[in-house]
């Protein structure tokens, strides 16, 4: 006595499955579809029975689908949910993300396969919302909340990476330390809101004048550090004065009576630490402060080179011979 179920006996069982379900024969024809499957896969109500399952495969994946079906029938095995995500095509040509379970069926009418399709649209939307929220949190953790540039933590992480790149591959980088002059009087006279506007505008300008691969960070109230990657001495000798000139023009044209003291240090050899590297650029900036502010001093990396002025504005004097070597 043949104990195999008939299609007529098995068919009603798929209606109890909470996900859309199909019974497909060995040739790929849909023999039966549950009502949920009809609603999901056939929005126009033309009917799924008799159609080829290939129609539910996105067009860009159909070429290999017949081979994959043949491989399944050569060795029919149950495939559980959660092994892989797919895109499924509805008959109106729209696609949706799905997980698919396959289970071979031995029916009196011949071998068939039960195909259960789980719509992952809502799940993927929630995952994408979570990823976006996590990305926002990551950016906030690494960004200055007022100015929108990187914060000190972001700078330290990026510098650790660059120091390692320098150690492994000899990729020099430059740190520029910028501190605004007369910023406290601006706050005292016009209020912190006006000071905040000046900082935000400067942050935007700094990001505009550097390359996308460079990093601008706010490390104090009115202090910024710019890390320029891949800047050996010859490149830095050009880019640091250009950077200072651009900042000077911006501040000169701004409505605020502020200037900037700038110190720049090129690292052709790995510094002892992140803090040591920042301190070297900071010390150059402080030397500018002591010499009268509103200027730029740079050390271009080699131990025997002198500190140089990187202020190219007409009428200002400053040559390598006027400054002692960096400690």
C-alpha positions as CSV (number, residue, x, y, z in Angstrom):
1,X,0.0,0.0,0.0
2,X,1.4,3.4,-1.0
3,X,1.5,5.6,2.1
4,X,2.5,8.7,0.2
5,X,0.2,11.6,0.4
6,X,-1.6,12.9,-2.6
7,X,-1.3,16.5,-3.7
8,X,-5.0,16.9,-2.9
9,X,-4.4,15.7,0.7
10,X,-1.2,17.7,1.2
11,X,-2.3,20.9,-0.4
12,X,-4.6,22.2,2.4
13,X,-1.6,21.8,4.8
14,X,0.3,24.7,3.2
15,X,-2.6,27.1,4.1
16,X,-1.7,26.6,7.8
17,X,1.8,27.8,7.2
18,X,2.1,31.5,8.5
19,X,4.5,32.5,5.6
20,X,3.7,32.4,1.9
21,X,4.1,28.8,0.6
22,X,4.3,27.2,-2.8
23,X,4.4,23.6,-4.0
24,X,6.6,23.3,-7.1
25,X,7.1,20.3,-9.4
26,X,10.4,19.0,-10.8
27,X,9.9,21.1,-13.9
28,X,9.6,24.3,-11.9
29,X,5.9,24.7,-12.4
30,X,3.9,26.1,-9.5
31,X,1.4,23.4,-8.7
32,X,-0.3,25.2,-5.7
33,X,0.1,28.5,-3.8
34,X,-1.2,29.4,-0.5
35,X,-3.6,32.4,-0.3
36,X,-0.8,34.4,1.5
37,X,1.5,33.6,-1.4
38,X,-1.0,34.8,-3.9
39,X,-1.4,38.1,-2.1
40,X,2.3,38.7,-1.7
41,X,3.6,37.5,-5.1
42,X,0.7,38.3,-7.4
43,X,-0.6,41.8,-6.6
44,X,-2.7,41.9,-9.8
45,X,-4.5,38.6,-9.0
46,X,-3.7,36.8,-12.2
47,X,-3.0,33.6,-10.3
48,X,0.3,31.7,-9.6
49,X,-0.8,28.1,-10.4
50,X,0.7,26.9,-13.6
51,X,3.3,29.6,-13.8
52,X,7.1,28.8,-13.8
53,X,8.9,29.5,-10.5
54,X,11.6,31.2,-12.7
55,X,9.2,34.1,-12.9
56,X,9.8,34.8,-9.2
57,X,13.5,35.0,-9.7
58,X,14.9,38.5,-10.4
59,X,15.9,38.8,-14.1
60,X,19.6,39.4,-13.4
61,X,19.7,36.0,-11.6
62,X,17.7,33.8,-14.0
63,X,20.5,32.6,-16.1
64,X,21.8,30.2,-13.4
65,X,18.5,29.4,-11.8
66,X,17.8,26.3,-13.9
67,X,21.2,24.9,-13.0
68,X,20.6,25.5,-9.3
69,X,17.2,23.7,-9.6
70,X,18.8,20.8,-11.3
71,X,21.5,20.7,-8.5
72,X,18.7,20.6,-5.9
73,X,16.9,17.7,-7.6
74,X,20.2,15.7,-8.1
75,X,20.5,15.7,-4.3
76,X,17.2,16.9,-2.7
77,X,17.9,18.3,0.8
78,X,16.0,20.4,3.2
79,X,17.3,24.0,3.3
80,X,16.4,25.9,6.5
81,X,15.6,29.5,7.0
82,X,18.4,31.8,7.9
83,X,21.1,30.4,5.6
84,X,21.0,33.1,3.0
85,X,18.9,36.2,2.0
86,X,17.4,36.4,-1.5
87,X,15.6,38.9,-3.6
88,X,12.2,37.7,-4.8
89,X,10.3,39.1,-7.8
90,X,6.6,39.7,-7.7
91,X,4.6,39.3,-10.9
92,X,4.3,43.1,-11.1
93,X,8.2,43.2,-11.4
94,X,8.8,44.6,-8.0
95,X,11.4,43.0,-5.7
96,X,11.6,42.4,-2.0
97,X,14.2,40.8,0.3
98,X,13.3,37.3,1.5
99,X,14.5,34.2,3.2
100,X,13.5,30.8,1.6
101,X,13.0,27.4,3.1
102,X,13.0,24.3,0.7
103,X,11.7,20.9,1.7
104,X,11.5,17.9,-0.7
105,X,8.1,16.3,-0.9
106,X,7.5,12.6,-1.9
107,X,3.9,12.7,-3.2
108,X,1.9,10.1,-5.1
109,X,2.0,12.5,-8.1
110,X,5.8,12.5,-8.0
111,X,8.6,14.4,-6.3
112,X,7.9,18.0,-5.6
113,X,9.3,20.7,-3.3
114,X,7.7,22.9,-0.7
115,X,8.9,26.4,-0.9
116,X,8.2,28.7,2.0
117,X,9.1,32.4,1.4
118,X,9.5,34.8,4.4
119,X,9.2,38.5,3.5
120,X,12.1,40.3,5.1
121,X,11.0,43.8,4.1
122,X,10.1,45.0,7.5
123,X,13.1,43.2,9.2
124,X,15.5,44.8,6.7
125,X,14.0,48.2,7.3
126,X,14.5,47.8,11.0
127,X,18.0,46.6,10.5
128,X,18.8,49.6,8.3
129,X,17.3,52.0,10.9
130,X,19.4,50.4,13.5
131,X,22.5,50.7,11.3
132,X,21.8,54.3,10.6
133,X,21.3,55.0,14.3
134,X,24.5,53.3,15.2
135,X,26.3,55.2,12.5
136,X,24.9,58.5,13.9
137,X,26.1,57.5,17.4
138,X,29.5,56.7,16.0
139,X,29.7,60.0,14.3
140,X,28.6,61.9,17.4
141,X,31.2,60.1,19.5
142,X,33.9,61.2,17.1
143,X,32.6,64.7,16.2
144,X,32.7,68.0,17.9
145,X,29.0,68.8,18.8
146,X,29.3,72.6,18.1
147,X,31.5,72.9,15.0
148,X,30.9,69.5,13.4
149,X,34.5,68.7,12.7
150,X,36.4,65.8,14.4
151,X,36.9,65.8,18.1
152,X,40.1,64.9,20.1
153,X,39.2,61.2,20.3
154,X,38.8,61.0,16.5
155,X,42.1,62.9,16.0
156,X,43.9,60.5,18.4
157,X,42.5,57.4,16.6
158,X,43.4,58.8,13.2
159,X,46.9,59.8,14.3
160,X,47.5,56.3,15.7
161,X,46.7,55.0,12.3
162,X,49.0,57.5,10.5
163,X,51.9,56.8,12.9
164,X,51.5,53.1,12.1
165,X,51.5,53.9,8.3
166,X,54.6,56.0,8.8
167,X,56.3,53.2,10.7
168,X,55.4,50.5,8.2
169,X,55.5,52.4,4.9
170,X,57.3,55.6,5.5
171,X,54.2,57.7,4.7
172,X,55.0,61.2,6.2
173,X,52.2,63.3,7.7
174,X,51.9,66.9,8.9
175,X,50.2,68.3,12.0
176,X,49.1,71.9,12.0
177,X,48.1,73.5,15.3
178,X,45.9,76.6,15.0
179,X,44.9,78.8,17.9
180,X,42.7,82.0,17.5
181,X,44.1,85.3,18.7
182,X,41.8,87.7,20.6
183,X,39.0,85.2,20.8
184,X,38.2,85.9,24.5
185,X,37.6,89.6,23.8
186,X,35.2,88.6,21.0
187,X,33.2,86.4,23.5
188,X,33.3,89.1,26.2
189,X,32.2,91.9,23.9
190,X,29.6,90.2,21.7
191,X,28.7,87.1,23.7
192,X,29.3,83.4,23.3
193,X,26.7,83.0,20.6
194,X,28.8,85.2,18.3
195,X,31.9,83.3,19.3
196,X,30.2,80.1,18.4
197,X,29.3,81.5,15.0
198,X,33.0,82.4,14.4
199,X,34.1,78.9,15.4
200,X,31.5,77.2,13.2
201,X,32.5,79.4,10.2
202,X,36.2,78.7,10.7
203,X,35.5,74.9,11.0
204,X,33.7,75.0,7.7
205,X,36.4,77.0,6.1
206,X,39.2,74.7,7.3
207,X,37.3,71.7,5.9
208,X,36.9,73.5,2.6
209,X,40.6,74.4,2.2
210,X,42.1,71.0,3.0
211,X,41.8,67.8,1.0
212,X,39.1,65.2,1.7
213,X,41.7,62.8,3.0
214,X,42.9,65.3,5.6
215,X,41.4,65.6,9.0
216,X,40.2,68.8,10.8
217,X,39.7,68.5,14.6
218,X,38.7,70.9,17.3
219,X,40.8,70.2,20.4
220,X,40.0,73.1,22.6
221,X,37.7,76.1,22.9
222,X,39.3,78.0,20.0
223,X,42.0,75.5,19.0
224,X,42.1,73.3,16.0
225,X,44.5,70.6,14.7
226,X,44.7,69.7,11.0
227,X,46.3,66.4,10.1
228,X,47.5,66.3,6.5
229,X,48.4,62.8,5.3
230,X,51.1,61.9,2.7
231,X,53.0,65.2,3.1
232,X,56.7,64.7,2.9
233,X,58.9,67.8,3.3
234,X,58.7,69.0,-0.3
235,X,54.9,68.8,-0.3
236,X,54.5,70.3,3.2
237,X,56.7,73.3,2.2
238,X,54.0,74.2,-0.4
239,X,50.8,73.2,1.4
240,X,51.5,74.6,4.9
241,X,52.1,78.2,3.7
242,X,49.1,77.9,1.3
243,X,46.9,76.7,4.3
244,X,48.0,79.6,6.5
245,X,47.5,82.1,3.7
246,X,43.9,80.8,3.1
247,X,43.1,81.0,6.8
248,X,44.5,84.5,7.0
249,X,42.4,85.6,4.1
250,X,39.3,84.1,5.6
251,X,39.8,85.8,9.0
252,X,40.8,89.1,7.4
253,X,37.5,89.1,5.3
254,X,35.4,88.0,8.3
255,X,33.4,90.3,10.5
256,X,35.4,89.3,13.5
257,X,38.6,91.0,14.7
258,X,40.5,87.8,15.2
259,X,43.6,86.3,13.8
260,X,45.3,82.9,14.1
261,X,48.6,81.7,15.4
262,X,49.7,78.6,13.5
263,X,52.4,75.9,14.1
264,X,53.1,73.1,11.8
265,X,55.3,70.0,12.2
266,X,56.1,67.4,9.5
267,X,56.8,63.9,10.7
268,X,59.1,61.9,8.4
269,X,59.9,59.5,11.3
270,X,57.4,58.1,13.8
271,X,57.0,60.3,16.9
272,X,57.1,58.7,20.3
273,X,53.4,59.0,20.8
274,X,50.3,60.9,19.6
275,X,50.6,63.4,22.4
276,X,54.3,64.0,21.6
277,X,53.4,64.7,18.0
278,X,50.6,67.2,19.0
279,X,52.9,68.8,21.5
280,X,55.5,69.5,18.8
281,X,53.0,71.4,16.7
282,X,51.6,73.1,19.7
283,X,55.0,74.3,20.8
284,X,55.5,76.0,17.4
285,X,52.1,77.7,17.7
286,X,53.0,78.9,21.2
287,X,56.2,80.3,19.9
288,X,54.2,82.3,17.4
289,X,52.1,83.6,20.3
290,X,55.2,84.7,22.2
291,X,56.5,86.5,19.1
292,X,53.4,88.6,18.7
293,X,50.7,86.3,17.4
294,X,49.1,86.3,13.9
295,X,51.8,84.2,12.2
296,X,53.0,80.7,11.2
297,X,56.1,78.7,12.1
298,X,56.9,75.3,10.7
299,X,59.5,72.6,11.2
300,X,59.7,70.4,8.1
301,X,60.8,67.2,9.7
302,X,64.6,66.7,9.5
303,X,66.4,67.1,12.8
304,X,69.0,69.5,11.3
305,X,66.5,71.8,9.6
306,X,65.6,75.1,11.3
307,X,62.2,76.3,12.2
308,X,60.9,78.5,9.4
309,X,58.3,81.1,8.9
310,X,55.4,79.8,6.8
311,X,53.8,83.3,6.7
312,X,54.0,84.4,3.0
313,X,52.0,87.6,3.4
314,X,53.7,90.6,1.7
315,X,55.7,92.9,4.0
316,X,56.4,90.3,6.7
317,X,59.9,89.2,7.4
318,X,60.8,85.7,8.5
319,X,63.5,83.3,7.2
320,X,65.0,80.1,8.4
321,X,68.1,81.8,9.8
322,X,66.1,83.8,12.3
323,X,64.9,80.8,14.3
324,X,66.7,78.2,16.3
325,X,66.5,74.5,15.7
326,X,63.6,72.6,17.2
327,X,64.4,70.8,20.5
